[in-house]
Amino acid sequence: MRHLIIGVLIAALLAGCAPWIGIEKISPGMSKAEVFQHMGKPDSASGSGNQEYFWYRPLNRPWERYYIHLVNGKVESYGPLGSDQELQ
């Protein structure tokens, strides 16, 4: 029983170390379809003209938020909210 508890605690600690989203697979120049393939549908989105913003929250870190900024349907920038994103 003790080993089970220790194993569960270690798994919980490791699960909390990295967000459970595919942001590490995103790179500049990717298409919107590629973003959806890696990330799924965003939690929220906005945009106008040729610009779009997608926001995602990791399931294991609901207090964090990540953005992806697309211009003309291609990734221009991305990262954790609070980094050098442009907000409208």
Buried (B, 14 or more C-beta within 10 A) or exposed (E): EEEEEEEEEEEEEEEEEEBEBBBEEBEEEBEBEBBEEBBEEBEEEEEEEEBBBBBBBBEBBEEBBBBBBBEEEBBBBBBEEEEEBEEE
